[in-house]
Amino acid sequence: MDDSNFSLSVIFISGLLFFLIFLGMLKGLLGLCCWDKIGMYGLGLLIELPRPLNQYQEKELERRSVVYDIGGWPIHPDTHERSVRVLPKRTEFCLNLIFFLAYPLAACVYICAFCCCIKNYNKVQDSSCFKHVDVIRLNECKNEGPGIDIYVNKQKEEQDTKYVKETMRKSRESLQYNVKVKTCKCHSETN
């Protein structure tokens, strides 16, 4: 009786694995042939996106230099929308093959990390964070290396610099406080 239960368990698990891989293959083929949004759906949880591109994956854009938005996502150079492929087609298809196996595990890890590591998240503070999106364009210059045109307006650059300096100051103060607290705990334990 135990052998038949074990055999049924192995057959069930094998069938489930093949079914999930088959679903991943369908997702990958649909993403390559018909709807690229289906192919890219959920892959950001499996790998770190956005990734830098050497060139655009689309035939009509592959000779043009890659343009990124402020979030680091490659965007269409004419429309400035996130409508271009982020991954090479082969990589996207291979990730989609294992998608239905890896996605539930990655989602569990992400949820656990979110619950355990982020304690004081306030969505109200970040509501205006991405109202304006600046475009970063990397131009390759033979003599000077890549040039970055981030800011059109100097006032925005000054605001961002002020914000970064303030954040660094708060971080330094927090680190100094944590060092003092740990030092006090160490001294109080020895006494």
Phi, psi and omega per residue, in radians:
M1 nan -0.658 3.134
D2 -1.166 -0.637 3.138
D3 -1.142 -0.674 -3.138
S4 -1.225 -0.664 3.076
N5 -1.135 -0.730 3.115
F6 -1.113 -0.767 3.128
S7 -1.082 -0.774 3.111
L8 -1.104 -0.669 3.117
S9 -1.126 -0.767 3.132
V10 -1.122 -0.744 3.130
I11 -1.136 -0.753 3.129
F12 -1.089 -0.826 -3.128
I13 -1.137 -0.731 3.101
S14 -1.092 -0.793 3.124
G15 -1.072 -0.709 3.116
L16 -1.113 -0.763 3.114
L17 -1.073 -0.814 3.122
F18 -1.111 -0.680 3.108
F19 -1.101 -0.765 3.128
L20 -1.149 -0.673 3.089
I21 -1.174 -0.679 3.089
F22 -1.078 -0.755 3.078
L23 -1.062 -0.717 3.098
G24 -1.096 -0.678 3.103
M25 -1.135 -0.728 3.074
L26 -1.072 -0.775 3.121
K27 -1.066 -0.757 3.131
G28 -1.127 -0.769 3.135
L29 -1.153 -0.719 3.079
L30 -1.089 -0.691 3.135
G31 -1.166 -0.626 -3.137
L32 -1.367 -0.667 -3.008
C33 -1.640 -0.719 -2.947
C34 -1.998 -1.151 -3.001
W35 -2.126 1.866 -3.115
D36 -1.165 -0.430 3.111
K37 -1.158 -0.617 3.079
I38 -1.153 -0.739 3.134
G39 -1.120 -0.607 -3.099
M40 -1.557 -0.230 -3.065
Y41 -1.027 2.172 3.036
G42 1.454 -0.141 -3.094
L43 -1.230 -0.374 3.107
G44 -1.114 -0.364 3.098
L45 -1.449 -0.421 -3.123
L46 -1.499 -0.645 3.134
I47 -2.303 2.812 -3.127
E48 -1.342 2.045 3.095
L49 -2.087 2.628 0.008
P50 -1.379 2.727 3.089
R51 -2.031 2.563 3.103
P52 -1.186 2.490 3.134
L53 -1.882 2.475 3.000
N54 -1.305 -0.647 3.115
Q55 -2.724 2.873 3.085
Y56 -1.189 2.608 3.129
Q57 -1.457 -0.336 -3.125
E58 -1.375 2.412 -3.088
K59 -1.038 -0.726 -3.073
E60 -1.268 -0.257 -3.099
L61 -1.992 -0.077 -2.949
E62 -1.127 -0.355 3.128
R63 -1.575 -0.126 -3.119
R64 -1.597 2.685 3.118
S65 -1.275 2.558 -3.057
V66 -1.340 2.348 3.127
V67 -1.963 2.389 -3.127
Y68 -2.081 2.628 3.000
D69 -1.523 -3.112 -3.050
I70 -1.135 -0.421 3.107
G71 -1.437 -0.066 3.131
G72 1.589 0.102 -3.140
W73 -1.482 2.388 3.034
P74 -1.183 2.397 -3.117
I75 -2.214 2.829 3.104
H76 -1.139 2.279 -3.052
P77 -1.157 -0.389 -3.119
D78 -1.665 -0.791 -3.065
T79 -1.597 -0.284 -3.096
H80 1.026 0.583 3.081
E81 -1.950 2.726 3.115
R82 -1.420 1.147 -3.087
S83 -2.010 0.258 -3.135
V84 -1.875 2.775 3.113
R85 -1.210 2.358 -3.100
V86 -1.610 -0.475 -3.108
L87 -2.112 2.668 2.983
P88 -1.062 2.619 -3.058
K89 -1.042 -0.685 -3.126
R90 -1.116 -0.771 3.125
T91 -1.111 -0.772 3.133
E92 -1.046 -0.766 -3.126
F93 -1.139 -0.775 -3.140
C94 -1.103 -0.696 3.083
L95 -1.143 -0.629 3.122
N96 -1.208 -0.519 3.094
L97 -1.027 -0.725 -3.120
I98 -1.723 0.111 -3.033
F99 -0.952 -0.879 -3.044
F100 -1.295 -0.213 3.009
L101 -1.521 -0.763 -3.008
A102 -1.515 -0.532 -3.051
Y103 -1.048 -0.804 3.122
P104 -1.065 -0.676 3.110
L105 -1.157 -0.785 3.139
A106 -1.114 -0.662 3.118
A107 -1.129 -0.710 3.104
C108 -1.107 -0.772 3.124
V109 -1.104 -0.749 -3.141
Y110 -1.093 -0.774 -3.137
I111 -1.145 -0.742 3.104
C112 -1.087 -0.761 3.124
A113 -1.128 -0.693 -3.137
F114 -1.142 -0.761 -3.122
C115 -1.210 -0.672 -3.036
C116 -1.501 -0.552 -2.962
C117 -1.778 -0.500 -3.088
I118 -1.858 1.935 -3.045
K119 -1.842 -0.692 -3.003
N120 -1.996 0.901 3.135
Y121 -1.469 2.212 -3.135
N122 -2.108 1.871 -3.066
K123 -1.167 -0.462 -3.123
V124 -1.106 -0.651 -3.126
Q125 -1.157 -0.567 -3.050
D126 -1.655 0.157 -3.043
S127 -1.147 -0.508 -3.110
S128 -1.802 0.223 -3.019
C129 -1.098 -0.799 -3.042
F130 -1.989 0.675 3.108
K131 -1.242 -0.567 3.127
H132 -2.117 2.221 -3.131
V133 -1.918 2.089 3.051
D134 -1.500 2.707 -3.123
V135 -1.895 2.330 3.063
I136 -1.853 2.223 3.132
R137 -2.108 2.116 3.096
L138 -1.640 2.087 3.094
N139 -1.946 2.249 3.133
E140 -1.521 2.074 3.073
C141 -1.897 2.336 -3.067
K142 -1.152 -0.640 -3.056
N143 -1.585 -0.631 -2.975
E144 -1.839 -0.081 -3.090
G145 1.464 -2.986 -3.100
P146 -1.234 2.421 3.084
G147 -1.873 2.541 -3.127
I148 -2.129 2.183 3.082
D149 -1.922 1.630 -3.052
I150 -1.684 -0.835 -2.981
Y151 -1.901 2.306 3.031
V152 -1.584 -0.542 -3.028
N153 -2.131 2.267 -3.061
K154 -1.151 -0.535 -3.133
Q155 -1.097 -0.716 3.103
K156 -1.114 -0.700 3.121
E157 -1.122 -0.724 3.117
E158 -1.135 -0.699 3.102
Q159 -1.093 -0.764 3.141
D160 -1.148 -0.700 3.114
T161 -1.112 -0.758 3.118
K162 -1.072 -0.748 3.130
Y163 -1.086 -0.786 -3.133
V164 -1.105 -0.766 3.129
K165 -1.090 -0.739 3.140
E166 -1.132 -0.745 3.113
T167 -1.111 -0.717 3.108
M168 -1.134 -0.684 3.109
R169 -1.095 -0.798 3.123
K170 -1.096 -0.694 3.124
S171 -1.123 -0.761 3.122
R172 -1.076 -0.768 3.120
E173 -1.096 -0.723 3.129
S174 -1.108 -0.738 3.112
L175 -1.128 -0.739 3.128
Q176 -1.110 -0.700 3.117
Y177 -1.111 -0.795 -3.133
N178 -1.099 -0.645 3.100
V179 -1.145 -0.736 3.122
K180 -1.099 -0.764 -3.130
V181 -1.102 -0.767 3.138
K182 -1.146 -0.682 3.121
T183 -1.106 -0.751 3.133
C184 -1.108 -0.722 -3.141
K185 -1.130 -0.685 -3.137
C186 -1.145 -0.747 -3.128
H187 -1.197 -0.640 -3.105
S188 -1.275 -0.484 3.127
E189 -1.271 -0.573 -3.099
T190 -1.342 -0.425 -3.130
N191 -1.393 nan nan
